[in-house]
């Protein structure tokens, strides 16, 4: 019974580990920003202030359809910029998580 479980986990681990991720955008398409920490903080604060201004404008409700469309477009652009600036996270694939869990089970 244990052998079946271990072989099933091994097959799943290999399936997730060796699967290739599919991306619609190339690495060349992604914008890269080389800013200092102070510049990043200043720009993020500016974007937060602008988002708050847009929220206040939406609450008033006196925007035309074209103005709302422009605001949505601006918010999308700011979101892309924020992701480009703050893309300093650590990402774990499903295969890596499975390997970590298996190692913890075997060790403990």
C-alpha positions, 0 to 999 in steps of 0.5 A: 500500500505504501509503495503505491502511494509513494509511486503515485506521489512520485508520478505526480511530482514528476508530472508537475515538475517537468511540465513547461509553463505557458506564457502569452507574453515574452520576456522581451515584452515585459517592461523593466524599471531600474529605479532606486528604492526611494524613487519606487516609494515616491512613485508608488505613493503618487499612484496610491494618491491617484487611485484614491482620487479616482475612487472619489470621482467614482463616488460622485457619479457624475462621470460620462461613459467616455470619462469612466473608460479613460479612468479604467484605462489609466487604472490598468496602466498604473496596475501594469506599472506597479507590477513591473516596479514591485515584481520582487516576489518569490514564486513556488511552482506546484512541483516545488511545493509537492517536493517540499511537502514530500521532503518534510514527510520523509524527514519527520 
